[in-house]
Amino acid sequence: MSEKASLGGVFEIGKSFEVHRLGYGAMQLTGPGVWGEPADRSNAVAVVKEAVSLGIDFIDTADSYGPDVSESIIHDALHPYPSALKIATKAGLVRTGPNQWHPVGRPEYLRQEAEMSLRRLGIERIDLFQLHRIDPKVDLAEQVGLLADLQREGKIDRIGLSEVTVSEIEAASKYAKIDTVQNLYNLANRRYEDVVEYCTANYIGFIPWFPIQTGALAEGSGLLGKIAAELGATAAQVALAWLLRRSPVILPIPGTSSISHLRENAGAGEVELTDEQFELLKGLAKL
Ligand SMILES: NC(=O)c1ccc[n+]([C@@H]2O[C@H](COP(=O)([O-])OP(=O)(O)OC[C@H]3O[C@@H](n4cnc5c(N)ncnc54)[C@H](OP(=O)(O)O)[C@@H]3O)[C@@H](O)[C@H]2O)c1
């Protein structure tokens, strides 16, 4: 068994458990538009099994992926789970069709989502439960307060937020300890640079979604392609290696439905950028 993913280093989430920083995002396991079953379910199961055999011990999912499909594939691939595996799921979005997402943060709904994720995943406690979006129609105190209640009850271990500003993290922190933040961030889109800085200063895990810009960064045109060639790596690996180097609290979760892409991405921990390459790549984003 090659444990490639371990080469990206480790991070301790909420002083509770340690994971390899290079994880896997399980959103691509579903049908098109993150809706319904994939065309080839046995391939999806094989991808998840392969992630673990590559040393990945941090898998990100959500009840809304499918809905339910991604969590159920993870269960079928891995249950009973290896003890080192940590699964992060999310609540707070409902789906009305392919590519349609709407925030619903009423506490009774968030509680139902936690209960259903526990049942689907076949576990007694969710390792990391993330509020997928803050619902602007519901008091933040009620939404985050419900997560704190679930934590006190032992149904979830750590609490995360998604797509939030620094002031929202600070506001939410009045009601619960926030251990991770999952925001859109990659080499080409660094709009949340201030959130990365805040998370780094406060040892909050920062989970960048779209880490290879939904595949666009894997094309490796221009400077990215040039640096990838210099390093003997692929462009996707360089994009991930840049994130690993950007801050010790960054936990990239590249998504894929392909075993060969999964293996390639897991190799990013072996890629070491020089200081000059790191700085040059910084210039790719329009901030
Ligand atoms: N919190 C949020 O609001 C939020 C939003 C979106 C996503 N997420 C999470 O973030 C994870 C990552 O985001 P993502 O999966 O949308 O985007 P991503 O990781 O940036 O890119 C995934 C896309 O890139 C392709 N790809 C992956 N590796 C590749 C490689 N080595 N070479 C060429 N193409 C490659 C995949 O296609 P193939 O399947 O063909 O490999 C897929 O289409 C998701 O899985 C999900 O867990 C969270």
The ligand as an SDF file (V2000), in Angstrom:
LIG
                    3D

 48 52  0  0  0  0  0  0  0  0999 V2000
  -18.4090   24.0640    0.8510 N   0  0  0  0  0  0  0  0  0  0  0  0
  -18.8780   24.2490   -0.3540 C   0  0  0  0  0  0  0  0  0  0  0  0
  -19.7460   25.0900   -0.5880 O   0  0  0  0  0  0  0  0  0  0  0  0
  -18.3410   23.4130   -1.4710 C   0  0  0  0  0  0  0  0  0  0  0  0
  -18.6170   23.7380   -2.8110 C   0  0  0  0  0  0  0  0  0  0  0  0
  -18.0700   22.9340   -3.8150 C   0  0  0  0  0  0  0  0  0  0  0  0
  -17.2550   21.8590   -3.4710 C   0  0  0  0  0  0  0  0  0  0  0  0
  -17.0290   21.5500   -2.1560 N   0  0  0  0  0  0  0  0  0  0  0  0
  -16.1490   20.4300   -1.7570 C   0  0  0  0  0  0  0  0  0  0  0  0
  -14.9030   20.6400   -2.3450 O   0  0  0  0  0  0  0  0  0  0  0  0
  -14.4830   19.4710   -3.0540 C   0  0  0  0  0  0  0  0  0  0  0  0
  -13.6080   19.8710   -4.2140 C   0  0  0  0  0  0  0  0  0  0  0  0
  -14.3420   20.6550   -5.1260 O   0  0  0  0  0  0  0  0  0  0  0  0
  -14.6830   20.1300   -6.5830 P   0  0  0  0  0  0  0  0  0  0  0  0
  -14.5930   18.6450   -6.5920 O   0  0  0  0  0  0  0  0  0  0  0  0
  -15.9430   20.7450   -7.0180 O   0  0  0  0  0  0  0  0  0  0  0  0
  -13.5780   20.8650   -7.4570 O   0  0  0  0  0  0  0  0  0  0  0  0
  -12.0180   20.5910   -7.7150 P   0  0  0  0  0  0  0  0  0  0  0  0
  -11.4710   19.6390   -6.7300 O   0  0  0  0  0  0  0  0  0  0  0  0
  -11.3480   21.9060   -7.8730 O   0  0  0  0  0  0  0  0  0  0  0  0
  -12.0590   19.9440   -9.1710 O   0  0  0  0  0  0  0  0  0  0  0  0
  -12.7560   18.7620   -9.4460 C   0  0  0  0  0  0  0  0  0  0  0  0
  -12.8620   18.6310  -10.9480 C   0  0  0  0  0  0  0  0  0  0  0  0
  -11.5640   18.5580  -11.4950 O   0  0  0  0  0  0  0  0  0  0  0  0
  -11.3910   17.3320  -12.1960 C   0  0  0  0  0  0  0  0  0  0  0  0
  -10.0880   16.8000  -11.7680 N   0  0  0  0  0  0  0  0  0  0  0  0
   -9.7360   16.3940  -10.5150 C   0  0  0  0  0  0  0  0  0  0  0  0
   -8.4400   16.0030  -10.5030 N   0  0  0  0  0  0  0  0  0  0  0  0
   -7.9810   16.1640  -11.7610 C   0  0  0  0  0  0  0  0  0  0  0  0
   -6.7260   15.9350  -12.3590 C   0  0  0  0  0  0  0  0  0  0  0  0
   -5.7000   15.4730  -11.6590 N   0  0  0  0  0  0  0  0  0  0  0  0
   -6.5940   16.2250  -13.6830 N   0  0  0  0  0  0  0  0  0  0  0  0
   -7.6310   16.6990  -14.4140 C   0  0  0  0  0  0  0  0  0  0  0  0
   -8.8530   16.9550  -13.8830 N   0  0  0  0  0  0  0  0  0  0  0  0
   -9.0300   16.6840  -12.5710 C   0  0  0  0  0  0  0  0  0  0  0  0
  -12.5090   16.4290  -11.7940 C   0  0  0  0  0  0  0  0  0  0  0  0
  -12.9350   15.6510  -12.8960 O   0  0  0  0  0  0  0  0  0  0  0  0
  -12.7410   14.0400  -12.8590 P   0  0  0  0  0  0  0  0  0  0  0  0
  -13.8710   13.5270  -12.0330 O   0  0  0  0  0  0  0  0  0  0  0  0
  -12.8320   13.6870  -14.3040 O   0  0  0  0  0  0  0  0  0  0  0  0
  -11.4000   13.7640  -12.2740 O   0  0  0  0  0  0  0  0  0  0  0  0
  -13.6040   17.4230  -11.4010 C   0  0  0  0  0  0  0  0  0  0  0  0
  -14.3860   17.7750  -12.5170 O   0  0  0  0  0  0  0  0  0  0  0  0
  -15.8200   18.8200   -3.4590 C   0  0  0  0  0  0  0  0  0  0  0  0
  -15.6460   17.4700   -3.8220 O   0  0  0  0  0  0  0  0  0  0  0  0
  -16.6360   19.0520   -2.2210 C   0  0  0  0  0  0  0  0  0  0  0  0
  -16.3220   18.0580   -1.2390 O   0  0  0  0  0  0  0  0  0  0  0  0
  -17.5490   22.3280   -1.1790 C   0  0  0  0  0  0  0  0  0  0  0  0
  1  2  1  0
  2  3  2  0
  2  4  1  0
  4  5  1  0
  4 48  2  0
  5  6  2  0
  6  7  1  0
  7  8  2  0
  8  9  1  0
  8 48  1  0
  9 10  1  0
  9 46  1  0
 10 11  1  0
 11 12  1  0
 11 44  1  0
 12 13  1  0
 13 14  1  0
 14 15  2  0
 14 16  1  0
 14 17  1  0
 17 18  1  0
 18 19  2  0
 18 20  1  0
 18 21  1  0
 21 22  1  0
 22 23  1  0
 23 24  1  0
 23 42  1  0
 24 25  1  0
 25 26  1  0
 25 36  1  0
 26 27  1  0
 26 35  1  0
 27 28  2  0
 28 29  1  0
 29 30  1  0
 29 35  2  0
 30 31  1  0
 30 32  2  0
 32 33  1  0
 33 34  2  0
 34 35  1  0
 36 37  1  0
 36 42  1  0
 37 38  1  0
 38 39  2  0
 38 40  1  0
 38 41  1  0
 42 43  1  0
 44 45  1  0
 44 46  1  0
 46 47  1  0
M  CHG  2   8   1  16  -1
M  END
$$$$
